[in-house]
């Protein structure tokens, strides 16, 4: 026998009623956000070391950091769009 739509919604809501599941989700989202911030700042923190190691000019270093920013800018939205839609 197939469950009705309201039964499916009620069953799905029970998962969110558990306080430990809420805190686990919050912890995972906070960790993901922190790693995202760190990842975006990593090249900026190490740019002088990278510049010296690879013998880059200021122009080349600017293109490298600009390309990283453009990657996040171009690929962040298409990936984010399907994830934000309700199921």
Buried (B, 14 or more C-beta within 10 A) or exposed (E): EEEEEEEEEEEEEEEEEEEEEEEEEEEEEEEEEEEEEEEEEEBEEEBEEBBEEEEBEEEEBEEBBEEBEEEEEEEEEEEEEEEEEEE
